[in-house]
Amino acid sequence: MKGYEGLSVYRKSYNMVVRTYEMTKSLPKEEMYAISSQMKRAAMSVPLNIAEGYSRKENPKEYRHFLTIAKGSCYEIQVLLKLGVSLGYFKREDAQQAWDNYEEICKMLHGVMAGLKI
């Protein structure tokens, strides 16, 4: 694996996109264009922004910008997970596991950002 695919934060975030899609399958139909759609978009945003940022790694400020967007998407998903539990759509344990994974991704993104020379 080369490029962005070699980044562990990319691989973890990609796997979480798949997990998020699986989780949203259990949502009621009336949530298809609300919580489900938003969770999918936010989940996809993380690896997409990591990849796009990596393509601009020669410019650390731009790279950091895309990683910041990815980090924001992680937090967005955490809010949606909490909402899904509050509404009875997700089991607390499943949502907590996903929350923890996104929290780890945020920390990994922070580590990559801290290593950039700006």
N, CA, C and O atoms as a printed pandas DataFrame, in Angstrom:
     atom_number atom_name residue_name chain_id  residue_number  x_coord  y_coord  z_coord
0              1         N          MET        A               1    0.841   -1.191    0.000
1              2        CA          MET        A               1    0.000    0.000    0.000
2              3         C          MET        A               1    0.879    1.246    0.000
3              4         O          MET        A               1    1.856    1.342    0.743
4              5         N          LYS        A               2    0.515    2.167   -0.830
5              6        CA          LYS        A               2    1.276    3.405   -0.910
6              7         C          LYS        A               2    0.331    4.582   -0.795
7              8         O          LYS        A               2   -0.890    4.453   -0.880
8              9         N          GLY        A               3    0.945    5.727   -0.600
9             10        CA          GLY        A               3    0.158    6.951   -0.527
10            11         C          GLY        A               3   -0.758    6.959    0.686
11            12         O          GLY        A               3   -0.435    6.407    1.737
12            13         N          TYR        A               4   -1.904    7.595    0.516
13            14        CA          TYR        A               4   -2.852    7.727    1.629
14            15         C          TYR        A               4   -3.338    6.374    2.132
15            16         O          TYR        A               4   -3.672    6.240    3.309
16            17         N          GLU        A               5   -3.383    5.362    1.254
17            18        CA          GLU        A               5   -3.838    4.039    1.675
18            19         C          GLU        A               5   -2.894    3.389    2.680
19            20         O          GLU        A               5   -3.277    2.455    3.384
20            21         N          GLY        A               6   -1.684    3.874    2.744
21            22        CA          GLY        A               6   -0.720    3.371    3.715
22            23         C          GLY        A               6   -0.889    3.973    5.100
23            24         O          GLY        A               6   -0.273    3.510    6.060
24            25         N          LEU        A               7   -1.718    4.999    5.209
25            26        CA          LEU        A               7   -1.941    5.641    6.512
26            27         C          LEU        A               7   -2.929    4.825    7.333
27            28         O          LEU        A               7   -4.021    4.505    6.863
28            29         N          SER        A               8   -2.546    4.494    8.547
29            30        CA          SER        A               8   -3.437    3.701    9.404
30            31         C          SER        A               8   -4.732    4.458    9.695
31            32         O          SER        A               8   -5.788    3.841    9.833
32            33         N          VAL        A               9   -4.663    5.781    9.789
33            34        CA          VAL        A               9   -5.878    6.563   10.045
34            35         C          VAL        A               9   -6.831    6.485    8.852
35            36         O          VAL        A               9   -8.050    6.484    9.029
36            37         N          TYR        A              10   -6.289    6.421    7.658
37            38        CA          TYR        A              10   -7.139    6.250    6.477
38            39         C          TYR        A              10   -7.822    4.889    6.518
39            40         O          TYR        A              10   -9.036    4.793    6.335
40            41         N          ARG        A              11   -7.045    3.840    6.757
41            42        CA          ARG        A              11   -7.603    2.479    6.765
42            43         C          ARG        A              11   -8.678    2.330    7.837
43            44         O          ARG        A              11   -9.726    1.733    7.592
44            45         N          LYS        A              12   -8.419    2.872    9.020
45            46        CA          LYS        A              12   -9.409    2.781   10.102
46            47         C          LYS        A              12  -10.669    3.556    9.738
47            48         O          LYS        A              12  -11.779    3.080    9.972
48            49         N          SER        A              13  -10.505    4.741    9.170
49            50        CA          SER        A              13  -11.678    5.544    8.811
50            51         C          SER        A              13  -12.458    4.890    7.667
51            52         O          SER        A              13  -13.686    4.966    7.639
52            53         N          TYR        A              14  -11.771    4.258    6.740
53            54        CA          TYR        A              14  -12.452    3.544    5.652
54            55         C          TYR        A              14  -13.287    2.397    6.221
55            56         O          TYR        A              14  -14.438    2.204    5.829
56            57         N          ASN        A              15  -12.704    1.646    7.140
57            58        CA          ASN        A              15  -13.437    0.548    7.770
58            59         C          ASN        A              15  -14.660    1.059    8.526
59            60         O          ASN        A              15  -15.686    0.381    8.580
60            61         N          MET        A              16  -14.555    2.245    9.104
61            62        CA          MET        A              16  -15.690    2.809    9.822
62            63         C          MET        A              16  -16.786    3.280    8.877
63            64         O          MET        A              16  -17.951    3.327    9.272
64            65         N          VAL        A              17  -16.446    3.628    7.644
65            66        CA          VAL        A              17  -17.486    3.944    6.657
66            67         C          VAL        A              17  -18.338    2.692    6.436
67            68         O          VAL        A              17  -19.567    2.756    6.441
68            69         N          VAL        A              18  -17.673    1.567    6.246
69            70        CA          VAL        A              18  -18.395    0.306    6.040
70            71         C          VAL        A              18  -19.261    0.012    7.260
71            72         O          VAL        A              18  -20.429   -0.349    7.118
72            73         N          ARG        A              19  -18.701    0.164    8.450
73            74        CA          ARG        A              19  -19.457   -0.103    9.693
74            75         C          ARG        A              19  -20.645    0.850    9.816
75            76         O          ARG        A              19  -21.727    0.439   10.233
76            77         N          THR        A              20  -20.453    2.107    9.460
77            78        CA          THR        A              20  -21.534    3.093    9.542
78            79         C          THR        A              20  -22.657    2.734    8.579
79            80         O          THR        A              20  -23.831    2.844    8.933
80            81         N          TYR        A              21  -22.320    2.313    7.385
81            82        CA          TYR        A              21  -23.345    1.882    6.434
82            83         C          TYR        A              21  -24.134    0.702    6.993
83            84         O          TYR        A              21  -25.355    0.642    6.849
84            85         N          GLU        A              22  -23.439   -0.226    7.625
85            86        CA          GLU        A              22  -24.117   -1.375    8.237
86            87         C          GLU        A              22  -25.063   -0.922    9.351
87            88         O          GLU        A              22  -26.192   -1.403    9.449
88            89         N          MET        A              23  -24.596    0.002   10.184
89            90        CA          MET        A              23  -25.426    0.483   11.294
90            91         C          MET        A              23  -26.680    1.185   10.799
91            92         O          MET        A              23  -27.753    1.023   11.381
92            93         N          THR        A              24  -26.556    1.955    9.740
93            94        CA          THR        A              24  -27.703    2.741    9.272
94            95         C          THR        A              24  -28.762    1.884    8.586
95            96         O          THR        A              24  -29.886    2.344    8.385
96            97         N          LYS        A              25  -28.427    0.653    8.226
97            98        CA          LYS        A              25  -29.421   -0.244    7.623
98            99         C          LYS        A              25  -30.584   -0.520    8.575
99           100         O          LYS        A              25  -31.698   -0.811    8.140
100          101         N          SER        A              26  -30.315   -0.425    9.876
101          102        CA          SER        A              26  -31.357   -0.732   10.859
102          103         C          SER        A              26  -32.253    0.470   11.172
103          104         O          SER        A              26  -33.222    0.341   11.921
104          105         N          LEU        A              27  -31.939    1.620   10.611
105          106        CA          LEU        A              27  -32.753    2.812   10.893
106          107         C          LEU        A              27  -34.102    2.714   10.183
107          108         O          LEU        A              27  -34.202    2.110    9.115
108          109         N          PRO        A              28  -35.139    3.309   10.777
109          110        CA          PRO        A              28  -36.448    3.293   10.125
110          111         C          PRO        A              28  -36.428    4.066    8.805
111          112         O          PRO        A              28  -35.611    4.965    8.607
112          113         N          LYS        A              29  -37.328    3.703    7.925
113          114        CA          LYS        A              29  -37.383    4.341    6.600
114          115         C          LYS        A              29  -37.504    5.862    6.681
115          116         O          LYS        A              29  -36.928    6.577    5.861
116          117         N          GLU        A              30  -38.258    6.358    7.672
117          118        CA          GLU        A              30  -38.432    7.815    7.765
118          119         C          GLU        A              30  -37.119    8.543    8.074
119          120         O          GLU        A              30  -37.042    9.764    7.942
120          121         N          GLU        A              31  -36.096    7.801    8.482
121          122        CA          GLU        A              31  -34.788    8.409    8.756
122          123         C          GLU        A              31  -33.819    8.289    7.575
123          124         O          GLU        A              31  -32.664    8.705    7.673
124          125         N          MET        A              32  -34.290    7.720    6.460
125          126        CA          MET        A              32  -33.407    7.505    5.319
126          127         C          MET        A              32  -32.773    8.809    4.829
127          128         O          MET        A              32  -31.607    8.817    4.432
128          129         N          TYR        A              33  -33.524    9.901    4.854
129          130        CA          TYR        A              33  -32.997   11.171    4.345
130          131         C          TYR        A              33  -32.564   12.105    5.465
131          132         O          TYR        A              33  -32.214   13.257    5.207
132          133         N          ALA        A              34  -32.582   11.635    6.681
133          134        CA          ALA        A              34  -32.169   12.471    7.811
134          135         C          ALA        A              34  -30.930   11.869    8.450
135          136         O          ALA        A              34  -29.822   12.053    7.947
136          137         N          ILE        A              35  -31.102   11.157    9.544
137          138        CA          ILE        A              35  -29.953   10.624   10.279
138          139         C          ILE        A              35  -29.111    9.697    9.407
139          140         O          ILE        A              35  -27.886    9.812    9.393
140          141         N          SER        A              36  -29.743    8.791    8.690
141          142        CA          SER        A              36  -29.006    7.826    7.869
142          143         C          SER        A              36  -28.131    8.530    6.835
143          144         O          SER        A              36  -26.934    8.259    6.732
144          145         N          SER        A              37  -28.727    9.417    6.087
145          146        CA          SER        A              37  -27.995   10.134    5.046
146          147         C          SER        A              37  -26.860   10.967    5.626
147          148         O          SER        A              37  -25.755   10.981    5.082
148          149         N          GLN        A              38  -27.128   11.658    6.723
149          150        CA          GLN        A              38  -26.111   12.509    7.330
150          151         C          GLN        A              38  -24.953   11.688    7.889
151          152         O          GLN        A              38  -23.790   12.070    7.756
152          153         N          MET        A              39  -25.278   10.556    8.515
153          154        CA          MET        A              39  -24.217    9.695    9.045
154          155         C          MET        A              39  -23.334    9.158    7.926
155          156         O          MET        A              39  -22.111    9.116    8.059
156          157         N          LYS        A              40  -23.946    8.751    6.837
157          158        CA          LYS        A              40  -23.173    8.222    5.710
158          159         C          LYS        A              40  -22.267    9.298    5.113
159          160         O          LYS        A              40  -21.098    9.046    4.823
160          161         N          ARG        A              41  -22.818   10.495    4.933
161          162        CA          ARG        A              41  -22.009   11.584    4.364
162          163         C          ARG        A              41  -20.846   11.939    5.282
163          164         O          ARG        A              41  -19.721   12.129    4.820
164          165         N          ALA        A              42  -21.115   12.027    6.580
165          166        CA          ALA        A              42  -20.054   12.378    7.528
166          167         C          ALA        A              42  -19.001   11.276    7.578
167          168         O          ALA        A              42  -17.804   11.559    7.615
168          169         N          ALA        A              43  -19.446   10.021    7.580
169          170        CA          ALA        A              43  -18.494    8.903    7.627
170          171         C          ALA        A              43  -17.606    8.906    6.379
171          172         O          ALA        A              43  -16.392    8.727    6.482
172          173         N          MET        A              44  -18.206    9.109    5.199
173          174        CA          MET        A              44  -17.429    9.145    3.962
174          175         C          MET        A              44  -16.477   10.337    3.929
175          176         O          MET        A              44  -15.400   10.263    3.338
176          177         N          SER        A              45  -16.875   11.422    4.562
177          178        CA          SER        A              45  -16.055   12.620    4.571
178          179         C          SER        A              45  -14.687   12.386    5.202
179          180         O          SER        A              45  -13.706   13.012    4.802
180          181         N          VAL        A              46  -14.615   11.501    6.171
181          182        CA          VAL        A              46  -13.349   11.305    6.888
182          183         C          VAL        A              46  -12.268   10.746    5.950
183          184         O          VAL        A              46  -11.258   11.420    5.745
184          185         N          PRO        A              47  -12.433    9.539    5.370
185          186        CA          PRO        A              47  -11.358    9.054    4.497
186          187         C          PRO        A              47  -11.201    9.873    3.214
187          188         O          PRO        A              47  -10.100    9.982    2.673
188          189         N          LEU        A              48  -12.308   10.448    2.729
189          190        CA          LEU        A              48  -12.188   11.273    1.520
190          191         C          LEU        A              48  -11.312   12.494    1.760
191          192         O          LEU        A              48  -10.485   12.843    0.918
192          193         N          ASN        A              49  -11.489   13.142    2.902
193          194        CA          ASN        A              49  -10.670   14.316    3.205
194          195         C          ASN        A              49   -9.236   13.950    3.552
195          196         O          ASN        A              49   -8.315   14.722    3.290
196          197         N          ILE        A              50   -9.045   12.777    4.141
197          198        CA          ILE        A              50   -7.675   12.313    4.380
198          199         C          ILE        A              50   -6.976   12.114    3.038
199          200         O          ILE        A              50   -5.837   12.544    2.860
200          201         N          ALA        A              51   -7.657   11.464    2.092
201          202        CA          ALA        A              51   -7.077   11.219    0.769
202          203         C          ALA        A              51   -6.819   12.530    0.025
203          204         O          ALA        A              51   -5.747   12.724   -0.548
204          205         N          GLU        A              52   -7.797   13.416    0.039
205          206        CA          GLU        A              52   -7.614   14.687   -0.675
206          207         C          GLU        A              52   -6.507   15.512   -0.043
207          208         O          GLU        A              52   -5.686   16.107   -0.742
208          209         N          GLY        A              53   -6.487   15.545    1.274
209          210        CA          GLY        A              53   -5.416   16.271    1.956
210          211         C          GLY        A              53   -4.055   15.691    1.641
211          212         O          GLY        A              53   -3.093   16.431    1.437
212          213         N          TYR        A              54   -3.966   14.382    1.600
213          214        CA          TYR        A              54   -2.694   13.721    1.304
214          215         C          TYR        A              54   -2.178   14.129   -0.072
215          216         O          TYR        A              54   -0.971   14.252   -0.281
216          217         N          SER        A              55   -3.097   14.336   -1.003
217          218        CA          SER        A              55   -2.689   14.732   -2.352
218          219         C          SER        A              55   -2.061   16.119   -2.360
219          220         O          SER        A              55   -1.421   16.516   -3.334
220          221         N          ARG        A              56   -2.249   16.847   -1.272
221          222        CA          ARG        A              56   -1.695   18.204   -1.176
222          223         C          ARG        A              56   -0.657   18.288   -0.063
223          224         O          ARG        A              56   -0.420   19.363    0.487
224          225         N          LYS        A              57   -0.044   17.171    0.266
225          226        CA          LYS        A              57    0.869   17.130    1.403
226          227         C          LYS        A              57    2.092   18.030    1.220
227          228         O          LYS        A              57    2.773   18.356    2.193
228          229         N          GLU        A              58    2.374   18.430   -0.019
229          230        CA          GLU        A              58    3.485   19.356   -0.248
230          231         C          GLU        A              58    3.191   20.724    0.362
231          232         O          GLU        A              58    4.100   21.511    0.626
232          233         N          ASN        A              59    1.911   20.989    0.578
233          234        CA          ASN        A              59    1.489   22.238    1.199
234          235         C          ASN        A              59    0.863   21.885    2.559
235          236         O          ASN        A              59   -0.332   21.599    2.632
236          237         N          PRO        A              60    1.665   21.905    3.632
237          238        CA          PRO        A              60    1.172   21.470    4.944
238          239         C          PRO        A              60   -0.081   22.199    5.435
239          240         O          PRO        A              60   -0.899   21.608    6.140
240          241         N          LYS        A              61   -0.240   23.477    5.070
241          242        CA          LYS        A              61   -1.439   24.209    5.503
242          243         C          LYS        A              61   -2.690   23.627    4.858
243          244         O          LYS        A              61   -3.719   23.476    5.516
244          245         N          GLU        A              62   -2.602   23.301    3.571
245          246        CA          GLU        A              62   -3.746   22.698    2.891
246          247         C          GLU        A              62   -4.032   21.305    3.436
247          248         O          GLU        A              62   -5.184   20.938    3.665
248          249         N          TYR        A              63   -2.973   20.539    3.640
249          250        CA          TYR        A              63   -3.134   19.191    4.185
250          251         C          TYR        A              63   -3.831   19.257    5.542
251          252         O          TYR        A              63   -4.759   18.495    5.814
252          253         N          ARG        A              64   -3.374   20.172    6.383
253          254        CA          ARG        A              64   -3.972   20.344    7.710
254          255         C          ARG        A              64   -5.457   20.725    7.589
255          256         O          ARG        A              64   -6.291   20.246    8.357
256          257         N          HIS        A              65   -5.769   21.579    6.628
257          258        CA          HIS        A              65   -7.159   22.005    6.412
258          259         C          HIS        A              65   -8.064   20.794    6.171
259          260         O          HIS        A              65   -9.127   20.675    6.780
260          261         N          PHE        A              66   -7.639   19.906    5.286
261          262        CA          PHE        A              66   -8.456   18.723    4.981
262          263         C          PHE        A              66   -8.538   17.773    6.171
263          264         O          PHE        A              66   -9.581   17.162    6.401
264          265         N          LEU        A              67   -7.459   17.643    6.926
265          266        CA          LEU        A              67   -7.491   16.801    8.119
266          267         C          LEU        A              67   -8.409   17.395    9.183
267          268         O          LEU        A              67   -9.059   16.662    9.928
268          269         N          THR        A              68   -8.461   18.715    9.250
269          270        CA          THR        A              68   -9.371   19.382   10.194
270          271         C          THR        A              68  -10.827   19.101    9.820
271          272         O          THR        A              68  -11.662   18.876   10.696
272          273         N          ILE        A              69  -11.126   19.114    8.541
273          274        CA          ILE        A              69  -12.481   18.782    8.083
274          275         C          ILE        A              69  -12.804   17.332    8.454
275          276         O          ILE        A              69  -13.900   17.042    8.933
276          277         N          ALA        A              70  -11.854   16.429    8.234
277          278        CA          ALA        A              70  -12.061   15.017    8.583
278          279         C          ALA        A              70  -12.336   14.875   10.080
279          280         O          ALA        A              70  -13.210   14.110   10.488
280          281         N          LYS        A              71  -11.594   15.606   10.880
281          282        CA          LYS        A              71  -11.784   15.552   12.337
282          283         C          LYS        A              71  -13.175   16.070   12.714
283          284         O          LYS        A              71  -13.840   15.494   13.575
284          285         N          GLY        A              72  -13.603   17.129   12.085
285          286        CA          GLY        A              72  -14.945   17.667   12.336
286          287         C          GLY        A              72  -16.028   16.654   11.980
287          288         O          GLY        A              72  -17.040   16.557   12.674
288          289         N          SER        A              73  -15.821   15.904   10.909
289          290        CA          SER        A              73  -16.786   14.877   10.522
290          291         C          SER        A              73  -16.856   13.764   11.557
291          292         O          SER        A              73  -17.926   13.203   11.789
292          293         N          CYS        A              74  -15.734   13.440   12.177
293          294        CA          CYS        A              74  -15.739   12.441   13.263
294          295         C          CYS        A              74  -16.639   12.908   14.404
295          296         O          CYS        A              74  -17.439   12.133   14.928
296          297         N          TYR        A              75  -16.506   14.160   14.782
297          298        CA          TYR        A              75  -17.332   14.693   15.866
298          299         C          TYR        A              75  -18.811   14.728   15.464
299          300         O          TYR        A              75  -19.693   14.480   16.287
300          301         N          GLU        A              76  -19.063   15.033   14.211
301          302        CA          GLU        A              76  -20.439   15.048   13.710
302          303         C          GLU        A              76  -21.073   13.662   13.861
303          304         O          GLU        A              76  -22.220   13.544   14.293
304          305         N          ILE        A              77  -20.332   12.632   13.509
305          306        CA          ILE        A              77  -20.846   11.271   13.628
306          307         C          ILE        A              77  -21.109   10.929   15.092
307          308         O          ILE        A              77  -22.090   10.256   15.410
308          309         N          GLN        A              78  -20.242   11.389   15.972
309          310        CA          GLN        A              78  -20.452   11.104   17.397
310          311         C          GLN        A              78  -21.775   11.698   17.883
311          312         O          GLN        A              78  -22.493   11.059   18.651
312          313         N          VAL        A              79  -22.097   12.900   17.448
313          314        CA          VAL        A              79  -23.379   13.504   17.822
314          315         C          VAL        A              79  -24.530   12.667   17.273
315          316         O          VAL        A              79  -25.510   12.423   17.977
316          317         N          LEU        A              80  -24.420   12.232   16.030
317          318        CA          LEU        A              80  -25.476   11.434   15.413
318          319         C          LEU        A              80  -25.625   10.069   16.097
319          320         O          LEU        A              80  -26.737    9.557   16.220
320          321         N          LEU        A              81  -24.525    9.488   16.536
321          322        CA          LEU        A              81  -24.592    8.227   17.285
322          323         C          LEU        A              81  -25.346    8.420   18.593
323          324         O          LEU        A              81  -26.189    7.604   18.968
324          325         N          LYS        A              82  -25.028    9.512   19.282
325          326        CA          LYS        A              82  -25.711    9.803   20.548
326          327         C          LYS        A              82  -27.210   10.013   20.302
327          328         O          LYS        A              82  -28.046    9.516   21.057
328          329         N          LEU        A              83  -27.533   10.746   19.250
329          330        CA          LEU        A              83  -28.930   10.974   18.906
330          331         C          LEU        A              83  -29.628    9.650   18.588
331          332         O          LEU        A              83  -30.759    9.421   19.016
332          333         N          GLY        A              84  -28.955    8.789   17.841
333          334        CA          GLY        A              84  -29.530    7.494   17.497
334          335         C          GLY        A              84  -29.833    6.643   18.723
335          336         O          GLY        A              84  -30.833    5.925   18.756
336          337         N          VAL        A              85  -28.968    6.724   19.731
337          338        CA          VAL        A              85  -29.223    5.998   20.983
338          339         C          VAL        A              85  -30.401    6.632   21.708
339          340         O          VAL        A              85  -31.287    5.926   22.189
340          341         N          SER        A              86  -30.417    7.955   21.790
341          342        CA          SER        A              86  -31.500    8.661   22.485
342          343         C          SER        A              86  -32.861    8.366   21.874
343          344         O          SER        A              86  -33.866    8.312   22.582
344          345         N          LEU        A              87  -32.893    8.176   20.562
345          346        CA          LEU        A              87  -34.152    7.890   19.868
346          347         C          LEU        A              87  -34.471    6.395   19.821
347          348         O          LEU        A              87  -35.502    5.992   19.283
348          349         N          GLY        A              88  -33.589    5.586   20.380
349          350        CA          GLY        A              88  -33.819    4.146   20.415
350          351         C          GLY        A              88  -33.498    3.427   19.118
351          352         O          GLY        A              88  -33.939    2.295   18.919
352          353         N          TYR        A              89  -32.735    4.062   18.224
353          354        CA          TYR        A              89  -32.400    3.462   16.942
354          355         C          TYR        A              89  -31.186    2.539   17.016
355          356         O          TYR        A              89  -31.096    1.565   16.269
356          357         N          PHE        A              90  -30.255    2.845   17.920
357          358        CA          PHE        A              90  -29.033    2.059   18.054
358          359         C          PHE        A              90  -28.936    1.498   19.464
359          360         O          PHE        A              90  -29.365    2.128   20.430
360          361         N          LYS        A              91  -28.369    0.311   19.566
361          362        CA          LYS        A              91  -28.038   -0.240   20.874
362          363         C          LYS        A              91  -26.886    0.583   21.430
363          364         O          LYS        A              91  -25.951    0.940   20.712
364          365         N          ARG        A              92  -26.971    0.875   22.714
365          366        CA          ARG        A              92  -25.946    1.695   23.362
366          367         C          ARG        A              92  -24.540    1.121   23.152
367          368         O          ARG        A              92  -23.588    1.859   22.898
368          369         N          GLU        A              93  -24.427   -0.220   23.263
369          370        CA          GLU        A              93  -23.101   -0.859   23.128
370          371         C          GLU        A              93  -22.530   -0.671   21.724
371          372         O          GLU        A              93  -21.340   -0.396   21.565
372          373         N          ASP        A              94  -23.379   -0.820   20.708
373          374        CA          ASP        A              94  -22.930   -0.656   19.326
374          375         C          ASP        A              94  -22.503    0.782   19.061
375          376         O          ASP        A              94  -21.464    1.039   18.453
376          377         N          ALA        A              95  -23.320    1.704   19.527
377          378        CA          ALA        A              95  -23.000    3.120   19.334
378          379         C          ALA        A              95  -21.730    3.487   20.089
379          380         O          ALA        A              95  -20.916    4.262   19.586
380          381         N          GLN        A              96  -21.550    2.944   21.285
381          382        CA          GLN        A              96  -20.354    3.251   22.071
382          383         C          GLN        A              96  -19.097    2.738   21.371
383          384         O          GLN        A              96  -18.064    3.408   21.358
384          385         N          GLN        A              97  -19.196    1.551   20.795
385          386        CA          GLN        A              97  -18.049    1.006   20.068
386          387         C          GLN        A              97  -17.698    1.899   18.867
387          388         O          GLN        A              97  -16.527    2.193   18.624
388          389         N          ALA        A              98  -18.711    2.319   18.133
389          390        CA          ALA        A              98  -18.475    3.208   16.991
390          391         C          ALA        A              98  -17.923    4.548   17.470
391          392         O          ALA        A              98  -16.996    5.093   16.870
392          393         N          TRP        A              99  -18.501    5.081   18.559
393          394        CA          TRP        A              99  -18.026    6.345   19.150
394          395         C          TRP        A              99  -16.535    6.231   19.481
395          396         O          TRP        A              99  -15.745    7.111   19.140
396          397         N          ASP        A             100  -16.166    5.144   20.146
397          398        CA          ASP        A             100  -14.773    4.942   20.533
398          399         C          ASP        A             100  -13.852    4.871   19.323
399          400         O          ASP        A             100  -12.744    5.408   19.348
400          401         N          ASN        A             101  -14.308    4.211   18.269
401          402        CA          ASN        A             101  -13.508    4.145   17.048
402          403         C          ASN        A             101  -13.316    5.527   16.432
403          404         O          ASN        A             101  -12.219    5.868   15.991
404          405         N          TYR        A             102  -14.377    6.314   16.403
405          406        CA          TYR        A             102  -14.246    7.670   15.862
406          407         C          TYR        A             102  -13.388    8.552   16.771
407          408         O          TYR        A             102  -12.676    9.434   16.290
408          409         N          GLU        A             103  -13.454    8.321   18.055
409          410        CA          GLU        A             103  -12.592    9.069   18.979
410          411         C          GLU        A             103  -11.122    8.737   18.711
411          412         O          GLU        A             103  -10.266    9.621   18.722
412          413         N          GLU        A             104  -10.842    7.461   18.470
413          414        CA          GLU        A             104   -9.477    7.053   18.143
414          415         C          GLU        A             104   -9.023    7.679   16.826
415          416         O          GLU        A             104   -7.879    8.115   16.705
416          417         N          ILE        A             105   -9.916    7.722   15.847
417          418        CA          ILE        A             105   -9.591    8.355   14.562
418          419         C          ILE        A             105   -9.264    9.831   14.780
419          420         O          ILE        A             105   -8.315   10.347   14.189
420          421         N          CYS        A             106  -10.041   10.515   15.624
421          422        CA          CYS        A             106   -9.762   11.925   15.925
422          423         C          CYS        A             106   -8.369   12.088   16.510
423          424         O          CYS        A             106   -7.632   12.998   16.130
424          425         N          LYS        A             107   -8.013   11.213   17.425
425          426        CA          LYS        A             107   -6.675   11.282   18.036
426          427         C          LYS        A             107   -5.591   11.014   17.005
427          428         O          LYS        A             107   -4.543   11.659   17.013
428          429         N          MET        A             108   -5.844   10.071   16.129
429          430        CA          MET        A             108   -4.873    9.772   15.070
430          431         C          MET        A             108   -4.715   10.969   14.133
431          432         O          MET        A             108   -3.600   11.314   13.741
432          433         N          LEU        A             109   -5.826   11.596   13.778
433          434        CA          LEU        A             109   -5.766   12.786   12.923
434          435         C          LEU        A             109   -4.987   13.895   13.616
435          436         O          LEU        A             109   -4.176   14.576   12.988
436          437         N          HIS        A             110   -5.231   14.077   14.905
437          438        CA          HIS        A             110   -4.503   15.084   15.670
438          439         C          HIS        A             110   -2.998   14.798   15.613
439          440         O          HIS        A             110   -2.189   15.713   15.465
440          441         N          GLY        A             111   -2.641   13.531   15.732
441          442        CA          GLY        A             111   -1.225   13.153   15.663
442          443         C          GLY        A             111   -0.603   13.464   14.306
443          444         O          GLY        A             111    0.526   13.950   14.228
444          445         N          VAL        A             112   -1.343   13.183   13.245
445          446        CA          VAL        A             112   -0.831   13.502   11.898
446          447         C          VAL        A             112   -0.673   15.013   11.761
447          448         O          VAL        A             112    0.332   15.496   11.239
448          449         N          MET        A             113   -1.673   15.752   12.233
449          450        CA          MET        A             113   -1.626   17.218   12.131
450          451         C          MET        A             113   -0.466   17.781   12.947
451          452         O          MET        A             113    0.203   18.719   12.513
452          453         N          ALA        A             114   -0.229   17.217   14.112
453          454        CA          ALA        A             114    0.862   17.705   14.963
454          455         C          ALA        A             114    2.224   17.480   14.311
455          456         O          ALA        A             114    3.178   18.212   14.577
456          457         N          GLY        A             115    2.305   16.464   13.459
457          458        CA          GLY        A             115    3.567   16.175   12.800
458          459         C          GLY        A             115    3.842   17.021   11.568
459          460         O          GLY        A             115    4.928   16.948   10.993
460          461         N          LEU        A             116    2.872   17.818   11.161
461          462        CA          LEU        A             116    3.076   18.678    9.984
462          463         C          LEU        A             116    3.907   19.891   10.352
463          464         O          LEU        A             116    3.720   20.496   11.408
464          465         N          LYS        A             117    4.803   20.228    9.489
465          466        CA          LYS        A             117    5.641   21.418    9.707
466          467         C          LYS        A             117    5.002   22.590    9.002
467          468         O          LYS        A             117    5.074   22.736    7.782
468          469         N          ILE        A             118    4.369   23.426    9.820
469          470        CA          ILE        A             118    3.674   24.604    9.254
470          471         C          ILE        A             118    4.394   25.862    9.703
471          472         O          ILE        A             118    3.985   26.967    9.347
